[in-house]
Amino acid sequence: MALDLNQKIYVAGHRGMVGSAIVRNLKAKGYTNIVTRTHAELDLTNQAAVEAFFKAEKPDQVYLAAAKVGGIYANNTFPAEFIYDNLMVQNNVVHQAFAHGVKKLLFLGSSCIYPRMAPQPMSEDALLTGKLEPTNEPYAIAKIAGIKLCESYNRQYGQSHGVDYRSVMPTNLYGPGDNYHPENSHVIPALIRRFHEAKVANAPEVVIWGTGTPKREFLYVDDMAAASVFVMELDKSAYDAQTEPMQSHINVGYGDDVTIAQLSSAVAKATGYQGNIGFDTSKPDGTPRKWMDSKRLNNLGWKPQVDLERGLALAYADFCKEVA
């Protein structure tokens, strides 16, 4: 299937870590007609504004990477905002895309859609089989609704209107454009900041919360962008062969995980910190393991390209450019 590099593609959330990586990937592949809007230019929770945007721009494809995101503290403190804002963004973008003739749309979700005690690795069929993690349940519910929104439009309008809306669920992401805030960042950017500051201060030791034994999977954000574009460009028959009408989402993971202790050593190496790494075992560990089953995507022919060592070096270079 020949690709039309001139088709108009709207990337919602282009200033975020994933959205900006998708824009980089599309441009590198030769796509020339990419449409973006900042939040100040277009509030995606505003139904009338989103309708006016789609009416004026009439994009051919949409990548829905816009979302209200945050760590445990933010999710626990602002649950109403997390569920309302994300539901509104998804509802407005997906419906107005359909209303204005968009045939292809890709919705980006999150690994938190799966039950907190889901068997490892977490496969797509674990969705809706158990209770969610309470700290981010409102966000997870919104993302599950996004998957079902896309599936419902496919089921009702796939035959009659040629609608083909797909969903991808990333594992933990890191890389350029990450949030390095001291309190609100995720584990890799938080560790990068801590080890960098310890190196600068010549601190003898960095102490990590917990035992260091929990395992986590991490994917470099440009690999996630490549997977997103790969899934979007797939022939429909190939996508349909690996999915089901009411279980159509596809996991995107690295395929392997590491302990927090291993990760800490890798971040120390990337930042050049040479002191000791300690563990405060009085602090909680969290979930023992979160690992995505990415066989569906692998069966379609996609594999990640950036290993953790190289990815952390690139992420640290981005941190030094942006923050240090």
C-alpha positions as CSV (number, residue, x, y, z in Angstrom):
1,M,0.0,0.0,0.0
2,A,1.6,3.3,-1.1
3,L,1.6,6.0,1.5
4,D,0.3,9.5,0.7
5,L,2.9,11.8,2.3
6,N,0.8,14.8,1.5
7,Q,-2.3,13.9,3.4
8,K,-3.2,16.3,6.2
9,I,-2.3,14.8,9.7
10,Y,-3.5,16.4,12.9
11,V,-1.3,15.5,15.9
12,A,-3.2,16.4,19.1
13,G,-0.8,16.9,22.0
14,H,2.2,17.8,19.9
15,R,4.0,19.6,22.8
16,G,3.9,16.5,25.0
17,M,6.6,13.9,25.1
18,V,4.8,11.4,22.9
19,G,3.1,13.9,20.6
20,S,6.4,15.7,19.8
21,A,8.1,12.3,19.1
22,I,5.2,11.4,16.7
23,V,5.7,14.7,14.9
24,R,9.5,14.0,14.6
25,N,8.8,10.5,13.2
26,L,6.3,11.7,10.7
27,K,8.6,14.5,9.4
28,A,11.5,12.0,9.2
29,K,9.3,9.7,7.1
30,G,8.6,12.6,4.7
31,Y,5.1,13.6,5.7
32,T,4.7,17.3,4.8
33,N,1.3,18.4,5.9
34,I,1.2,18.1,9.7
35,V,-1.3,20.2,11.6
36,T,-0.8,21.2,15.3
37,R,-2.4,23.5,17.9
38,T,-1.2,24.5,21.3
39,H,-3.6,24.4,24.2
40,A,-3.8,28.2,24.1
41,E,-4.9,28.0,20.4
42,L,-7.3,25.1,20.9
43,D,-8.9,23.9,24.2
44,L,-9.8,20.3,23.4
45,T,-12.3,20.1,26.3
46,N,-14.3,22.8,24.5
47,Q,-16.8,21.0,22.1
48,A,-17.6,24.1,20.0
49,A,-13.9,25.0,19.6
50,V,-13.0,21.4,18.5
51,E,-15.9,21.3,16.1
52,A,-14.8,24.6,14.5
53,F,-11.2,23.3,14.2
54,F,-12.2,20.1,12.4
55,K,-14.6,22.1,10.2
56,A,-11.9,24.5,9.1
57,E,-8.9,22.1,8.8
58,K,-10.6,18.8,7.6
59,P,-7.6,16.6,8.5
60,D,-7.3,13.1,6.8
61,Q,-5.7,11.4,9.9
62,V,-5.6,12.1,13.6
63,Y,-3.1,11.0,16.3
64,L,-4.8,11.6,19.6
65,A,-1.8,12.0,22.0
66,A,-3.3,14.8,24.0
67,A,-4.1,14.0,27.7
68,K,-4.0,15.3,31.2
69,V,-1.3,13.3,32.8
70,G,0.6,13.2,36.1
71,G,2.1,11.1,38.8
72,I,0.5,9.4,41.8
73,Y,0.3,12.7,43.8
74,A,-1.5,14.6,41.0
75,N,-3.8,11.7,40.2
76,N,-4.8,11.4,43.9
77,T,-5.2,15.1,44.4
78,F,-7.1,16.0,41.3
79,P,-9.2,12.9,40.4
80,A,-12.2,14.9,39.1
81,E,-9.9,16.8,36.7
82,F,-8.2,13.7,35.4
83,I,-11.4,11.9,34.6
84,Y,-13.4,14.9,33.3
85,D,-10.6,16.5,31.1
86,N,-9.5,13.2,29.5
87,L,-13.1,12.1,28.8
88,M,-13.9,15.5,27.3
89,V,-10.8,15.6,25.1
90,Q,-11.4,12.1,23.8
91,N,-15.1,12.5,23.2
92,N,-14.7,15.8,21.4
93,V,-11.7,14.8,19.2
94,V,-13.1,11.3,18.2
95,H,-16.6,12.5,17.5
96,Q,-15.6,15.6,15.6
97,A,-13.1,13.5,13.6
98,F,-15.9,11.2,12.6
99,A,-18.3,14.1,12.0
100,H,-15.9,15.7,9.5
101,G,-14.9,12.6,7.6
102,V,-11.7,11.4,9.2
103,K,-11.3,7.7,8.3
104,K,-8.1,7.0,10.3
105,L,-7.4,7.9,13.9
106,L,-5.0,6.5,16.5
107,F,-5.8,6.8,20.2
108,L,-2.9,6.6,22.7
109,G,-3.8,5.0,26.1
110,S,-1.8,3.8,29.0
111,S,-0.7,0.6,30.7
112,C,-2.7,1.6,33.8
113,I,-5.9,0.4,32.0
114,Y,-5.1,-3.1,33.3
115,P,-6.1,-4.5,36.7
116,R,-3.6,-3.8,39.4
117,M,-3.2,-7.6,40.0
118,A,-3.2,-8.6,36.3
119,P,-1.1,-11.6,35.4
120,Q,2.4,-10.8,34.1
121,P,3.1,-10.0,31.4
122,M,-0.1,-8.1,30.9
123,S,-1.9,-9.1,27.7
124,E,-4.6,-7.2,25.9
125,D,-7.2,-9.7,27.1
126,A,-6.6,-8.7,30.7
127,L,-8.7,-5.5,30.2
128,L,-11.8,-5.3,32.4
129,T,-10.9,-8.5,34.3
130,G,-10.3,-7.0,37.7
131,K,-10.0,-3.9,39.9
132,L,-7.8,-1.0,38.8
133,E,-5.1,0.6,40.9
134,P,-7.0,3.0,43.1
135,T,-4.5,5.9,42.9
136,N,-5.0,6.4,39.1
137,E,-8.5,4.8,38.6
138,P,-10.1,8.0,37.2
139,Y,-7.4,8.3,34.6
140,A,-7.5,4.6,33.8
141,I,-11.3,4.7,33.4
142,A,-11.0,7.6,30.9
143,K,-8.4,5.7,28.9
144,I,-10.6,2.6,28.8
145,A,-13.5,4.7,27.7
146,G,-11.3,6.0,24.9
147,I,-10.6,2.5,23.6
148,K,-14.3,1.6,23.7
149,L,-15.2,4.9,22.0
150,C,-12.9,4.0,19.1
151,E,-14.2,0.5,19.0
152,S,-17.9,1.7,19.1
153,Y,-17.4,4.0,16.2
154,N,-15.7,1.2,14.2
155,R,-18.6,-1.2,14.9
156,Q,-21.3,1.3,14.0
157,Y,-19.6,3.2,11.2
158,G,-16.8,0.9,9.9
159,Q,-18.8,-0.6,7.1
160,S,-21.0,2.4,6.2
161,H,-18.4,5.2,6.5
162,G,-15.0,3.4,6.3
163,V,-14.1,4.4,9.9
164,D,-10.9,2.8,11.1
165,Y,-10.0,4.0,14.6
166,R,-7.1,2.2,16.4
167,S,-5.7,2.2,19.9
168,V,-2.2,1.6,21.3
169,M,-1.2,1.2,25.0
170,P,2.3,2.2,25.9
171,T,4.4,0.9,28.8
172,N,6.4,3.4,30.9
173,L,8.0,5.9,28.5
174,Y,11.0,8.2,28.9
175,G,13.2,10.4,26.7
176,P,13.3,13.9,25.2
177,G,10.5,16.1,26.3
178,D,10.0,14.3,29.7
179,N,9.0,16.1,32.9
180,Y,11.9,16.4,35.3
181,H,10.0,18.2,38.1
182,P,11.3,17.2,41.5
183,E,7.9,16.1,42.9
184,N,5.7,15.4,39.8
185,S,8.0,13.3,37.5
186,H,8.0,9.6,36.9
187,V,10.8,7.2,37.9
188,I,13.4,7.7,35.2
189,P,13.3,11.5,35.0
190,A,13.2,11.7,38.8
191,L,16.3,9.4,39.0
192,I,18.1,11.4,36.3
193,R,17.6,14.6,38.3
194,R,18.6,13.0,41.6
195,F,21.8,11.4,40.3
196,H,22.8,14.5,38.4
197,E,22.3,16.7,41.4
198,A,24.3,14.2,43.6
199,K,27.1,14.3,41.0
200,V,27.2,18.1,41.0
201,A,27.1,18.2,44.8
202,N,29.7,15.3,45.1
203,A,27.3,13.5,47.4
204,P,28.6,10.2,48.7
205,E,25.3,8.3,48.4
206,V,21.9,8.4,46.7
207,V,19.2,6.6,48.6
208,I,16.3,5.1,46.7
209,W,12.9,4.4,48.2
210,G,12.1,0.7,48.8
211,T,14.0,-2.5,48.4
212,G,15.0,-2.1,44.7
213,T,13.4,-5.4,43.8
214,P,10.2,-4.3,42.0
215,K,10.5,-4.7,38.2
216,R,9.4,-2.2,35.6
217,E,9.5,-2.0,31.8
218,F,10.7,1.1,30.0
219,L,10.4,2.2,26.4
220,Y,12.2,5.1,24.7
221,V,9.7,7.6,23.5
222,D,10.9,7.7,19.9
223,D,10.4,3.9,19.8
224,M,6.8,4.6,20.9
225,A,6.3,7.1,18.2
226,A,7.7,4.7,15.6
227,A,5.3,2.0,16.9
228,S,2.4,4.5,16.7
229,V,3.1,5.4,13.1
230,F,3.7,1.7,12.3
231,V,0.3,0.7,13.6
232,M,-1.4,3.7,11.9
233,E,0.1,2.7,8.5
234,L,-0.8,-1.0,8.8
235,D,-3.1,-2.5,6.3
236,K,-6.5,-2.9,7.8
237,S,-6.5,-6.7,7.2
238,A,-3.2,-7.1,9.1
239,Y,-4.5,-5.0,12.0
240,D,-7.8,-6.9,12.1
241,A,-5.9,-10.3,12.0
242,Q,-4.2,-9.5,15.4
243,T,-7.2,-7.8,17.1
244,E,-10.9,-8.3,17.7
245,P,-13.8,-5.8,17.2
246,M,-14.3,-5.4,21.0
247,Q,-10.6,-5.9,22.0
248,S,-8.9,-3.9,19.4
249,H,-6.1,-2.2,21.4
250,I,-2.4,-3.1,21.0
251,N,0.2,-3.1,23.7
252,V,3.5,-1.3,23.0
253,G,6.3,-2.4,25.3
254,Y,10.1,-3.0,25.2
255,G,9.7,-6.7,25.8
256,D,11.9,-6.9,28.9
257,D,11.9,-5.3,32.3
258,V,14.5,-4.4,35.0
259,T,14.6,-4.1,38.7
260,I,14.6,-0.6,40.3
261,A,18.1,-1.5,41.6
262,Q,19.3,-2.3,38.1
263,L,17.6,0.9,36.7
264,S,19.3,3.0,39.4
265,S,22.7,1.6,38.5
266,A,22.0,2.3,34.8
267,V,20.9,5.9,35.5
268,A,24.0,6.5,37.7
269,K,26.2,5.3,34.9
270,A,24.4,7.5,32.3
271,T,24.8,10.6,34.5
272,G,28.4,9.9,35.5
273,Y,27.6,9.5,39.3
274,Q,30.2,7.3,41.0
275,G,29.0,7.3,44.6
276,N,27.1,4.7,46.5
277,I,23.4,3.7,45.9
278,G,21.4,2.8,49.0
279,F,17.9,1.6,49.6
280,D,15.4,2.8,52.3
281,T,13.5,-0.4,52.9
282,S,11.2,1.3,55.3
283,K,9.6,3.0,52.2
284,P,6.9,1.2,50.1
285,D,7.9,-0.7,47.0
286,G,4.6,-0.4,45.1
287,T,3.4,-3.1,42.6
288,P,6.0,-5.9,42.4
289,R,5.9,-6.0,38.6
290,K,4.4,-4.2,35.6
291,W,5.3,-5.8,32.3
292,M,3.4,-5.6,29.0
293,D,2.9,-8.5,26.7
294,S,3.7,-7.1,23.3
295,K,3.3,-10.2,21.2
296,R,0.5,-8.8,19.1
297,L,2.7,-5.9,17.9
298,N,5.8,-8.2,17.5
299,N,3.7,-10.5,15.4
300,L,2.8,-7.6,13.1
301,G,6.6,-7.0,12.5
302,W,7.5,-4.2,14.9
303,K,10.4,-4.3,17.4
304,P,12.0,-1.5,19.5
305,Q,15.4,-0.1,18.4
306,V,16.7,1.8,21.4
307,D,18.0,-0.2,24.4
308,L,18.0,1.2,28.0
309,E,21.6,2.1,28.1
310,R,21.4,4.2,24.9
311,G,18.0,5.6,25.8
312,L,19.2,6.8,29.2
313,A,22.2,8.5,27.6
314,L,19.9,10.3,25.2
315,A,17.5,11.2,28.0
316,Y,20.3,12.6,30.1
317,A,21.5,14.7,27.2
318,D,18.0,16.1,26.9
319,F,17.9,16.8,30.7
320,C,21.2,18.7,30.5
321,K,19.9,20.7,27.6
322,E,16.5,21.5,29.2
323,V,17.1,21.7,32.9
324,A,20.7,21.4,34.1
